[in-house]
Amino acid sequence: MKSIRTLLLPAILLTLPLTVLADPWKDESGHGKGRKHDRREYKEEYWDGNCKVERKWEKSGEYKEERKCKGPRHGYYEQAPVYAPAPPPVVVEPGITVHGTVRIPQ
């Protein structure tokens, strides 16, 4: 019984690194799942700001992109930038000040 354990333990330890090398995201053909360039027609629509973007891929490999833009929506205005004045310069006089009350000149 003890000899079986001594043989199985190194065998298990040697197979563990091989399981890490497996690629769970790949299918049996070796290619990744969900590839968009696998000769299928594909269509995608989304908004980019005020523009609606439509992308189409055809089986022949041809790619088309159409943008339909609208004007800015009513009632929406960007806020104007706020500029704060620069703070006044700090003047440090020579010497030592103790608790803001006693001044020892240098």
Rosetta blueprint (number, residue, H / E / L):
1 M L
2 K H
3 S H
4 I H
5 R H
6 T H
7 L H
8 L H
9 L H
10 P H
11 A H
12 I H
13 L H
14 L H
15 T H
16 L H
17 P H
18 L H
19 T H
20 V H
21 L L
22 A L
23 D L
24 P L
25 W L
26 K E
27 D L
28 E L
29 S L
30 G L
31 H L
32 G E
33 K L
34 G L
35 R L
36 K L
37 H L
38 D L
39 R L
40 R L
41 E L
42 Y E
43 K E
44 E E
45 E E
46 Y E
47 W E
48 D E
49 G L
50 N L
51 C E
52 K E
53 V E
54 E E
55 R E
56 K E
57 W E
58 E L
59 K L
60 S L
61 G L
62 E L
63 Y E
64 K E
65 E E
66 E E
67 R E
68 K E
69 C E
70 K L
71 G L
72 P L
73 R L
74 H L
75 G L
76 Y L
77 Y L
78 E L
79 Q L
80 A L
81 P L
82 V L
83 Y L
84 A L
85 P L
86 A L
87 P L
88 P L
89 P L
90 V L
91 V L
92 V L
93 E L
94 P L
95 G L
96 I E
97 T E
98 V E
99 H L
100 G L
101 T L
102 V E
103 R E
104 I E
105 P L
106 Q L
